[in-house]
Amino acid sequence: MNKQSIIKLLQEKRTELDSLIKDIAASKAMKTDGRLVSRRINGKTRLYEKTKNGEKYLGSDKQARISILASKAYATKLEEASKLERMQIDKCLQALDSGRENDVDHADIDSVYSLMPEYIRNNCTPSKVTDERFAEKWQEEKYYNRWMKSDYSFETPRGEKVRSKSEWMIASMLAEAGVPYRYEEIVAVSPEFKVFFHPDFTVLNKRTRKVYYWEHFGRMDDPKYIEESFMPKISEYYNFEFLPGEKLLMTFESRHSPLDTIQVKRLIENYLL
């Protein structure tokens, strides 16, 4: 995860805390007077409402009042913790921004290479620590892919042949978004049991360095396809804990419902950028 991703996460968390603090302040519990206290009497815990005028015993018939006061006690502590956490995040954001000068962050290792003069970039190799360099190395690694049949007639912007127009569309959108991918890579899930997957795309999130497997199921209106291809493949993915949104991304289409590019775009934005 690079520095900008960390800043983004902190900013998102701060927004959540702001919303939480606002909701707590507006809650019914925080507007009530009194607070809940307990007393141990004859081996039993008894609850009281304490106000400036003293304490009043709350029996079992006062459960609604007890719940309000208990909610107030919890909300008060939650508000205190939220404000402290927000203050810590503000300090972190301030520290992370301390290396900025003239809109250039000199304390960001991912920007160093791109900020160097061209004659230096042309004569040195960027550090593999940066996300971009990591992605380049991942993309350059040799991998074994599924057989490439001569009838793969759709050529992607990267020059590889894919089986269908929908796969061409996915590959094109991945390339346009700058997402590294491998087409039909053979993934050794359990070599000792000879279990290998052949996902349509193996994709990398450069920011988190997490790998996902993207399957496009293109004949969802064909009962034979569902029975002989879709169901066995999904079952095998689940058996080895390749779960949707965790390791597995999926798109679907049928003869009357073609691939929706909006769905592809959302998967890319939510998981791969």
Protein Blocks (a to p, Z undefined) as FASTA:
>chain_A
ZZklmmmmmmmmmmmmmmmmmmmmmpmklmpgcjdddddeehiacdddddfkbccdddfk
lmmmmmmmmmmmmmmmmmmmmmmmmmmmmmmmmmmmmmggehiafkbfklmmmmpcfklm
mmcccdfkbmklmmmmmmmpccddddddfklmbdcfkopacfbfklmmmmmmmmmnopac
dehiacdfblmnopacddfbdcddfklopacdddddfblmbmklmmmmmmmmmmmmmmno
paghklpccddddfklccdfklmmmmmmmmmZZ
